[in-house]
């Protein structure tokens, strides 16, 4: 099934939605920042071709699945802030939520705000029963976002040969944590 309907998610401060092929240029500013890449590639910036392939993969994921790691921008000014969305977790049957954020937007609660909206979409429109997140244990900022989302530590996990921690959240837990939400 190919998805053609527009999906645009919004929070108080952000807009999340599908990528277009030219978005790689704005995203490349983020994927080449060694501090952003510290817990992803050990600080090695991505090449232009890696960034282009990432954006192309997200476009394909959306066309095939109806979801991806959405690009997100700030409502004030429209600047690309990073990405936040869901994708299959390699070598598992799990769906993971993930985010990268431009360093200029760190410690402002924007990743948590965007991730809450992504979870709402994952559990309502997409109908997932469970979402996981992984990170290196020393990535305390991402672990903090996971905890703010109501996710709990589940286990240590080996991802592409790298030891990470895996946190999870079920739709039932999400419903309990979201005041005013009806059972789905």
ChimeraX commands (.cxc) that place a marker at each C-alpha (Angstrom):
marker #1 position 0.00,0.00,0.00 radius 0.5
marker #1 position 1.38,3.40,-0.88 radius 0.5
marker #1 position 0.50,6.31,1.39 radius 0.5
marker #1 position -0.32,9.54,-0.33 radius 0.5
marker #1 position -2.31,11.39,2.29 radius 0.5
marker #1 position -0.48,14.16,4.06 radius 0.5
marker #1 position 0.37,13.57,7.67 radius 0.5
marker #1 position 1.32,16.65,9.60 radius 0.5
marker #1 position 1.67,16.57,13.35 radius 0.5
marker #1 position 1.83,19.69,15.47 radius 0.5
marker #1 position 2.69,20.62,19.01 radius 0.5
marker #1 position 2.69,23.99,20.67 radius 0.5
marker #1 position 6.14,24.80,19.27 radius 0.5
marker #1 position 6.81,22.29,16.48 radius 0.5
marker #1 position 5.57,20.88,13.19 radius 0.5
marker #1 position 6.38,17.31,12.20 radius 0.5
marker #1 position 5.79,15.83,8.77 radius 0.5
marker #1 position 7.10,13.94,5.75 radius 0.5
marker #1 position 10.40,14.80,4.09 radius 0.5
marker #1 position 11.00,16.02,0.57 radius 0.5
marker #1 position 14.19,15.29,-1.37 radius 0.5
marker #1 position 15.66,18.75,-0.86 radius 0.5
marker #1 position 15.38,18.57,2.95 radius 0.5
marker #1 position 18.74,16.80,3.10 radius 0.5
marker #1 position 20.48,20.19,2.81 radius 0.5
marker #1 position 18.96,21.59,6.01 radius 0.5
marker #1 position 19.32,18.26,7.79 radius 0.5
marker #1 position 22.99,18.01,6.77 radius 0.5
marker #1 position 23.76,20.92,9.11 radius 0.5
marker #1 position 22.57,18.67,11.95 radius 0.5
marker #1 position 24.12,15.39,10.74 radius 0.5
marker #1 position 27.56,16.98,10.46 radius 0.5
marker #1 position 27.65,18.41,14.00 radius 0.5
marker #1 position 30.10,16.21,15.97 radius 0.5
marker #1 position 28.22,16.88,19.23 radius 0.5
marker #1 position 24.90,15.76,17.75 radius 0.5
marker #1 position 26.62,12.68,16.32 radius 0.5
marker #1 position 28.53,11.85,19.52 radius 0.5
marker #1 position 26.17,9.06,20.63 radius 0.5
marker #1 position 25.28,7.97,17.09 radius 0.5
marker #1 position 28.58,7.58,15.26 radius 0.5
marker #1 position 31.07,8.39,17.99 radius 0.5
marker #1 position 31.14,11.99,16.74 radius 0.5
marker #1 position 31.88,11.25,13.09 radius 0.5
marker #1 position 29.87,13.58,10.84 radius 0.5
marker #1 position 27.80,12.09,8.02 radius 0.5
marker #1 position 28.78,12.64,4.42 radius 0.5
marker #1 position 26.38,14.32,2.00 radius 0.5
marker #1 position 25.52,10.93,0.53 radius 0.5
marker #1 position 24.71,9.47,3.98 radius 0.5
marker #1 position 22.41,12.39,4.72 radius 0.5
marker #1 position 20.75,12.12,1.30 radius 0.5
marker #1 position 20.23,8.35,1.78 radius 0.5
marker #1 position 18.69,8.96,5.22 radius 0.5
marker #1 position 16.18,11.44,3.79 radius 0.5
marker #1 position 15.41,9.12,0.84 radius 0.5
marker #1 position 14.83,6.23,3.26 radius 0.5
marker #1 position 12.37,8.33,5.29 radius 0.5
marker #1 position 10.48,9.25,2.12 radius 0.5
marker #1 position 10.29,5.53,1.22 radius 0.5
marker #1 position 9.23,4.54,4.74 radius 0.5
marker #1 position 6.38,7.02,4.68 radius 0.5
marker #1 position 5.24,5.87,1.21 radius 0.5
marker #1 position 5.34,2.21,2.27 radius 0.5
marker #1 position 4.22,2.38,5.91 radius 0.5
marker #1 position 2.52,5.70,6.56 radius 0.5
marker #1 position 5.13,6.69,9.14 radius 0.5
marker #1 position 8.82,7.51,9.34 radius 0.5
marker #1 position 11.29,9.52,11.35 radius 0.5
marker #1 position 9.45,12.80,10.66 radius 0.5
marker #1 position 11.40,15.97,10.00 radius 0.5
marker #1 position 10.46,18.60,12.47 radius 0.5
marker #1 position 10.72,22.33,12.45 radius 0.5
marker #1 position 9.95,25.12,14.82 radius 0.5
marker #1 position 6.71,27.01,14.31 radius 0.5
marker #1 position 8.51,30.25,15.10 radius 0.5
marker #1 position 10.73,30.84,12.09 radius 0.5
marker #1 position 10.28,27.45,10.40 radius 0.5
marker #1 position 13.87,26.34,11.11 radius 0.5
marker #1 position 14.51,22.59,10.87 radius 0.5
marker #1 position 15.17,21.39,14.41 radius 0.5
marker #1 position 15.82,17.72,13.64 radius 0.5
marker #1 position 13.72,14.61,13.36 radius 0.5
marker #1 position 11.42,12.63,15.59 radius 0.5
marker #1 position 9.37,9.63,14.61 radius 0.5
marker #1 position 9.10,5.88,14.52 radius 0.5
marker #1 position 10.66,3.12,12.47 radius 0.5
marker #1 position 11.21,-0.63,12.70 radius 0.5
marker #1 position 14.08,-1.50,15.05 radius 0.5
marker #1 position 16.68,-3.49,13.10 radius 0.5
marker #1 position 16.67,-7.27,13.58 radius 0.5
marker #1 position 13.56,-7.22,15.81 radius 0.5
marker #1 position 9.80,-7.04,15.42 radius 0.5
marker #1 position 9.75,-3.88,17.53 radius 0.5
marker #1 position 8.92,-0.33,16.45 radius 0.5
marker #1 position 11.24,2.28,17.91 radius 0.5
marker #1 position 10.79,5.97,18.49 radius 0.5
marker #1 position 13.84,8.10,17.87 radius 0.5
marker #1 position 14.94,11.71,17.66 radius 0.5
marker #1 position 17.90,13.88,16.79 radius 0.5
marker #1 position 17.91,17.52,17.69 radius 0.5
marker #1 position 20.09,20.39,16.49 radius 0.5
marker #1 position 22.39,21.41,19.31 radius 0.5
marker #1 position 20.98,24.97,19.36 radius 0.5
marker #1 position 17.68,23.47,20.59 radius 0.5
marker #1 position 18.99,21.19,23.32 radius 0.5
marker #1 position 17.63,21.52,26.88 radius 0.5
marker #1 position 14.42,23.30,25.84 radius 0.5
marker #1 position 12.01,20.36,26.08 radius 0.5
marker #1 position 11.45,20.34,22.32 radius 0.5
marker #1 position 12.46,16.69,21.80 radius 0.5
marker #1 position 10.08,15.58,24.56 radius 0.5
marker #1 position 7.28,17.73,23.17 radius 0.5
marker #1 position 7.72,16.33,19.65 radius 0.5
marker #1 position 8.09,12.74,20.92 radius 0.5
marker #1 position 4.83,12.99,22.88 radius 0.5
marker #1 position 3.02,13.90,19.67 radius 0.5
marker #1 position 4.75,11.07,17.79 radius 0.5
marker #1 position 3.63,8.60,20.46 radius 0.5
marker #1 position 0.06,9.91,20.25 radius 0.5
marker #1 position 0.14,9.31,16.49 radius 0.5
marker #1 position 1.76,5.87,16.91 radius 0.5
marker #1 position -0.87,4.67,19.37 radius 0.5
marker #1 position -3.92,6.30,17.73 radius 0.5
marker #1 position -3.60,6.68,13.93 radius 0.5
marker #1 position -1.14,3.82,13.42 radius 0.5
marker #1 position -2.60,1.62,16.16 radius 0.5
marker #1 position 0.62,0.28,17.67 radius 0.5
marker #1 position 0.41,-1.68,20.90 radius 0.5
marker #1 position 3.99,-0.94,21.99 radius 0.5
marker #1 position 6.91,1.35,21.19 radius 0.5
marker #1 position 10.53,1.03,22.26 radius 0.5
marker #1 position 13.50,3.38,22.34 radius 0.5
marker #1 position 17.20,2.63,22.46 radius 0.5
marker #1 position 20.29,4.63,23.29 radius 0.5
marker #1 position 23.74,4.28,24.72 radius 0.5
marker #1 position 23.48,4.20,28.49 radius 0.5
marker #1 position 25.76,7.24,28.78 radius 0.5
marker #1 position 23.39,9.33,26.62 radius 0.5
marker #1 position 21.68,10.70,29.70 radius 0.5
marker #1 position 19.75,13.37,27.76 radius 0.5
marker #1 position 17.96,10.73,25.65 radius 0.5
marker #1 position 17.37,8.52,28.69 radius 0.5
marker #1 position 15.79,11.54,30.41 radius 0.5
marker #1 position 13.46,12.10,27.43 radius 0.5
marker #1 position 12.46,8.42,27.52 radius 0.5
marker #1 position 11.59,8.68,31.20 radius 0.5
marker #1 position 9.62,11.92,30.68 radius 0.5
marker #1 position 7.61,10.07,28.03 radius 0.5
marker #1 position 6.66,7.45,30.62 radius 0.5
marker #1 position 8.93,4.80,29.12 radius 0.5
marker #1 position 10.59,2.35,31.48 radius 0.5
marker #1 position 13.86,0.49,31.28 radius 0.5
marker #1 position 13.25,-3.00,30.00 radius 0.5
marker #1 position 16.62,-4.54,29.20 radius 0.5
marker #1 position 20.09,-4.19,27.79 radius 0.5
marker #1 position 20.09,-4.79,24.04 radius 0.5
marker #1 position 22.72,-5.30,21.34 radius 0.5
marker #1 position 22.02,-3.01,18.36 radius 0.5
marker #1 position 24.31,-3.46,15.36 radius 0.5
marker #1 position 26.89,-4.92,17.72 radius 0.5
marker #1 position 26.71,-1.96,20.12 radius 0.5
marker #1 position 25.38,-2.39,23.69 radius 0.5
marker #1 position 22.43,-0.07,24.33 radius 0.5
marker #1 position 19.61,0.22,26.84 radius 0.5
marker #1 position 16.06,-0.45,25.66 radius 0.5
marker #1 position 13.08,1.39,27.15 radius 0.5
marker #1 position 9.47,0.61,26.31 radius 0.5
marker #1 position 5.95,1.98,26.55 radius 0.5
marker #1 position 2.72,0.13,25.83 radius 0.5
marker #1 position -0.47,1.72,24.57 radius 0.5
marker #1 position -2.11,0.80,27.90 radius 0.5
marker #1 position 0.65,2.61,29.83 radius 0.5
marker #1 position 0.42,5.59,27.47 radius 0.5
marker #1 position -3.35,5.81,28.02 radius 0.5
marker #1 position -2.79,5.88,31.79 radius 0.5
marker #1 position -0.14,8.61,31.46 radius 0.5
marker #1 position -2.16,10.84,29.12 radius 0.5
marker #1 position -4.74,12.72,31.21 radius 0.5
marker #1 position -8.07,13.14,29.43 radius 0.5
marker #1 position -7.33,10.51,26.78 radius 0.5
marker #1 position -9.96,7.91,26.05 radius 0.5
marker #1 position -9.04,4.26,25.89 radius 0.5
marker #1 position -8.06,3.26,22.40 radius 0.5
marker link #1:1,2 radius 0.2
marker link #1:2,3 radius 0.2
marker link #1:3,4 radius 0.2
marker link #1:4,5 radius 0.2
marker link #1:5,6 radius 0.2
marker link #1:6,7 radius 0.2
marker link #1:7,8 radius 0.2
marker link #1:8,9 radius 0.2
marker link #1:9,10 radius 0.2
marker link #1:10,11 radius 0.2
marker link #1:11,12 radius 0.2
marker link #1:12,13 radius 0.2
marker link #1:13,14 radius 0.2
marker link #1:14,15 radius 0.2
marker link #1:15,16 radius 0.2
marker link #1:16,17 radius 0.2
marker link #1:17,18 radius 0.2
marker link #1:18,19 radius 0.2
marker link #1:19,20 radius 0.2
marker link #1:20,21 radius 0.2
marker link #1:21,22 radius 0.2
marker link #1:22,23 radius 0.2
marker link #1:23,24 radius 0.2
marker link #1:24,25 radius 0.2
marker link #1:25,26 radius 0.2
marker link #1:26,27 radius 0.2
marker link #1:27,28 radius 0.2
marker link #1:28,29 radius 0.2
marker link #1:29,30 radius 0.2
marker link #1:30,31 radius 0.2
marker link #1:31,32 radius 0.2
marker link #1:32,33 radius 0.2
marker link #1:33,34 radius 0.2
marker link #1:34,35 radius 0.2
marker link #1:35,36 radius 0.2
marker link #1:36,37 radius 0.2
marker link #1:37,38 radius 0.2
marker link #1:38,39 radius 0.2
marker link #1:39,40 radius 0.2
marker link #1:40,41 radius 0.2
marker link #1:41,42 radius 0.2
marker link #1:42,43 radius 0.2
marker link #1:43,44 radius 0.2
marker link #1:44,45 radius 0.2
marker link #1:45,46 radius 0.2
marker link #1:46,47 radius 0.2
marker link #1:47,48 radius 0.2
marker link #1:48,49 radius 0.2
marker link #1:49,50 radius 0.2
marker link #1:50,51 radius 0.2
marker link #1:51,52 radius 0.2
marker link #1:52,53 radius 0.2
marker link #1:53,54 radius 0.2
marker link #1:54,55 radius 0.2
marker link #1:55,56 radius 0.2
marker link #1:56,57 radius 0.2
marker link #1:57,58 radius 0.2
marker link #1:58,59 radius 0.2
marker link #1:59,60 radius 0.2
marker link #1:60,61 radius 0.2
marker link #1:61,62 radius 0.2
marker link #1:62,63 radius 0.2
marker link #1:63,64 radius 0.2
marker link #1:64,65 radius 0.2
marker link #1:65,66 radius 0.2
marker link #1:66,67 radius 0.2
marker link #1:67,68 radius 0.2
marker link #1:68,69 radius 0.2
marker link #1:69,70 radius 0.2
marker link #1:70,71 radius 0.2
marker link #1:71,72 radius 0.2
marker link #1:72,73 radius 0.2
marker link #1:73,74 radius 0.2
marker link #1:74,75 radius 0.2
marker link #1:75,76 radius 0.2
marker link #1:76,77 radius 0.2
marker link #1:77,78 radius 0.2
marker link #1:78,79 radius 0.2
marker link #1:79,80 radius 0.2
marker link #1:80,81 radius 0.2
marker link #1:81,82 radius 0.2
marker link #1:82,83 radius 0.2
marker link #1:83,84 radius 0.2
marker link #1:84,85 radius 0.2
marker link #1:85,86 radius 0.2
marker link #1:86,87 radius 0.2
marker link #1:87,88 radius 0.2
marker link #1:88,89 radius 0.2
marker link #1:89,90 radius 0.2
marker link #1:90,91 radius 0.2
marker link #1:91,92 radius 0.2
marker link #1:92,93 radius 0.2
marker link #1:93,94 radius 0.2
marker link #1:94,95 radius 0.2
marker link #1:95,96 radius 0.2
marker link #1:96,97 radius 0.2
marker link #1:97,98 radius 0.2
marker link #1:98,99 radius 0.2
marker link #1:99,100 radius 0.2
marker link #1:100,101 radius 0.2
marker link #1:101,102 radius 0.2
marker link #1:102,103 radius 0.2
marker link #1:103,104 radius 0.2
marker link #1:104,105 radius 0.2
marker link #1:105,106 radius 0.2
marker link #1:106,107 radius 0.2
marker link #1:107,108 radius 0.2
marker link #1:108,109 radius 0.2
marker link #1:109,110 radius 0.2
marker link #1:110,111 radius 0.2
marker link #1:111,112 radius 0.2
marker link #1:112,113 radius 0.2
marker link #1:113,114 radius 0.2
marker link #1:114,115 radius 0.2
marker link #1:115,116 radius 0.2
marker link #1:116,117 radius 0.2
marker link #1:117,118 radius 0.2
marker link #1:118,119 radius 0.2
marker link #1:119,120 radius 0.2
marker link #1:120,121 radius 0.2
marker link #1:121,122 radius 0.2
marker link #1:122,123 radius 0.2
marker link #1:123,124 radius 0.2
marker link #1:124,125 radius 0.2
marker link #1:125,126 radius 0.2
marker link #1:126,127 radius 0.2
marker link #1:127,128 radius 0.2
marker link #1:128,129 radius 0.2
marker link #1:129,130 radius 0.2
marker link #1:130,131 radius 0.2
marker link #1:131,132 radius 0.2
marker link #1:132,133 radius 0.2
marker link #1:133,134 radius 0.2
marker link #1:134,135 radius 0.2
marker link #1:135,136 radius 0.2
marker link #1:136,137 radius 0.2
marker link #1:137,138 radius 0.2
marker link #1:138,139 radius 0.2
marker link #1:139,140 radius 0.2
marker link #1:140,141 radius 0.2
marker link #1:141,142 radius 0.2
marker link #1:142,143 radius 0.2
marker link #1:143,144 radius 0.2
marker link #1:144,145 radius 0.2
marker link #1:145,146 radius 0.2
marker link #1:146,147 radius 0.2
marker link #1:147,148 radius 0.2
marker link #1:148,149 radius 0.2
marker link #1:149,150 radius 0.2
marker link #1:150,151 radius 0.2
marker link #1:151,152 radius 0.2
marker link #1:152,153 radius 0.2
marker link #1:153,154 radius 0.2
marker link #1:154,155 radius 0.2
marker link #1:155,156 radius 0.2
marker link #1:156,157 radius 0.2
marker link #1:157,158 radius 0.2
marker link #1:158,159 radius 0.2
marker link #1:159,160 radius 0.2
marker link #1:160,161 radius 0.2
marker link #1:161,162 radius 0.2
marker link #1:162,163 radius 0.2
marker link #1:163,164 radius 0.2
marker link #1:164,165 radius 0.2
marker link #1:165,166 radius 0.2
marker link #1:166,167 radius 0.2
marker link #1:167,168 radius 0.2
marker link #1:168,169 radius 0.2
marker link #1:169,170 radius 0.2
marker link #1:170,171 radius 0.2
marker link #1:171,172 radius 0.2
marker link #1:172,173 radius 0.2
marker link #1:173,174 radius 0.2
marker link #1:174,175 radius 0.2
marker link #1:175,176 radius 0.2
marker link #1:176,177 radius 0.2
marker link #1:177,178 radius 0.2
marker link #1:178,179 radius 0.2
marker link #1:179,180 radius 0.2
marker link #1:180,181 radius 0.2
marker link #1:181,182 radius 0.2
marker link #1:182,183 radius 0.2
marker link #1:183,184 radius 0.2
view
